[in-house]
Amino acid sequence: MEPFFCFFLVVMVRSKSSLTKEEIEAFWRSRQKAMEEHLKDAAAQKLAHHQQAESVSNEHAHFFMG
């Protein structure tokens, strides 16, 4: 289960009433942080994959060129 969803469930069980403005803001801050971390990780993986593919391509070119 994703952390932001767990946080939401804990808040709902704890309060058994409407969320306060502070609780809602804390929920969205945690959600935004999780999304930013996910995007940063995805970008790093994409860069690593691109660099690996480029390296393999260069090795193949070197092999065929001589």
Contacts in CASP RR format, 6 or more apart in sequence:
PFRMAT RR
TARGET T0000
AUTHOR 0000-0000-0000
METHOD contacts of the structure
MODEL  1
MEPFFCFFLVVMVRSKSSLTKEEIEAFWRSRQKAMEEHLKDAAAQKLAHH
QQAESVSNEHAHFFMG
2 34 0 8 1.000
3 30 0 8 1.000
3 34 0 8 1.000
4 27 0 8 1.000
4 30 0 8 1.000
4 31 0 8 1.000
4 34 0 8 1.000
7 26 0 8 1.000
7 27 0 8 1.000
7 30 0 8 1.000
8 27 0 8 1.000
11 19 0 8 1.000
11 23 0 8 1.000
11 27 0 8 1.000
12 19 0 8 1.000
15 23 0 8 1.000
19 27 0 8 1.000
END
